[in-house]
Amino acid sequence: VETGLADGFKLSPEKLQAAITDKTRLFIINSPSNPTGVAYTRAELKQLAEVLRQHPDIIIATDDMYEHILWTKEPFVNILNVAPDLYDRTVVMNGVSKAYSMTGWRIGYAGGPRELIKAMKKVQSQSTSNPTSISQVAALAALEGDQSCIEPMLKAFKERHDYVVARLNAMPEVSCLESSGTFYALPDISPILKKAGMDDVELCEKLLNESHVALIPGTAFGAPGYIRLSYATSMENLSNALDRIELFFSKIVQNQR
Ligand SMILES: Cc1ncc(COP(=O)(O)O)c(C=O)c1O
């Protein structure tokens, strides 16, 4: 289901209801979200749960990967927290990649209905095999150990978020929403693309080859017209990258490209 800047990148209960057909098997929600950075509120999740309640055959998967990278006043909440009656058909997914910067350790985990998890294990063990025991013990240490490492990380991400969003919005023809968490910004640059006569994929390629800045085109997420910036890097790198993006865009806006 498509969303955009105008609806805050959020799925409404009406849109969800309209998208459900006899063939619908699975509803996946990711909040806080990659690539938008938005997080659903308790009230919004309740509304989505109300729609799903009317469709008992749909399995629900909540990808809580950015659970800890969230700066809203309201603490993290997922659809199961607000609608515990959906327990028997909900899979909760998470991992250690983001909150503990353990991307390379390749550990994710899921909790859900016994039969479903059993089937997932069968597919996974025969396709990707298993992560090393070393990674599993390291992930356990991250999850069960002292959690004080999260706070300074969160503070750094929020500072970078504020900086990146302000810089993007100061650029002509760029619109970027403030986000609730994660380390992504997804500005709408469609007016710039129109002027440049190129799509977001082409623009990202040019930015990479000419300005040496790596971004992900919105098209990769089904969102042409947008670009995704990750701010999981230093302020110095961000400042440098945003200078280059600004220069690149300004040449397009002034018709110098
Ligand atoms: C929403 C979301 N879920 C899951 C993952 C998977 O992370 P990994 O493969 O590092 O465990 C990512 C990584 O970008 C993500 O953004």
PDBQT file of the ligand as one rigid body, heavy atoms in Angstrom, charges set to zero:
ROOT
HETATM    1  C1  LIG A 301      13.265  -2.672   9.056  1.00  0.00    +0.000 C 
HETATM    2  C2  LIG A 301      14.407  -3.607   8.993  1.00  0.00    +0.000 A 
HETATM    3  N1  LIG A 301      14.226  -4.874   9.372  1.00  0.00    +0.000 NA
HETATM    4  C3  LIG A 301      15.225  -5.764   9.312  1.00  0.00    +0.000 A 
HETATM    5  C4  LIG A 301      16.469  -5.404   8.862  1.00  0.00    +0.000 A 
HETATM    6  C5  LIG A 301      17.502  -6.489   8.785  1.00  0.00    +0.000 C 
HETATM    7  O1  LIG A 301      18.678  -6.268   9.404  1.00  0.00    +0.000 OA
HETATM    8  P1  LIG A 301      19.793  -7.402   9.421  1.00  0.00    +0.000 P 
HETATM    9  O2  LIG A 301      19.721  -8.139   8.127  1.00  0.00    +0.000 OA
HETATM   10  O3  LIG A 301      21.065  -6.660   9.589  1.00  0.00    +0.000 OA
HETATM   11  O4  LIG A 301      19.484  -8.280  10.593  1.00  0.00    +0.000 OA
HETATM   12  C6  LIG A 301      16.718  -4.095   8.460  1.00  0.00    +0.000 A 
HETATM   13  C7  LIG A 301      18.037  -3.673   7.948  1.00  0.00    +0.000 C 
HETATM   14  O5  LIG A 301      18.226  -2.685   7.304  1.00  0.00    +0.000 OA
HETATM   15  C8  LIG A 301      15.653  -3.165   8.530  1.00  0.00    +0.000 A 
HETATM   16  O6  LIG A 301      15.808  -1.885   8.154  1.00  0.00    +0.000 OA
ENDROOT
TORSDOF 0
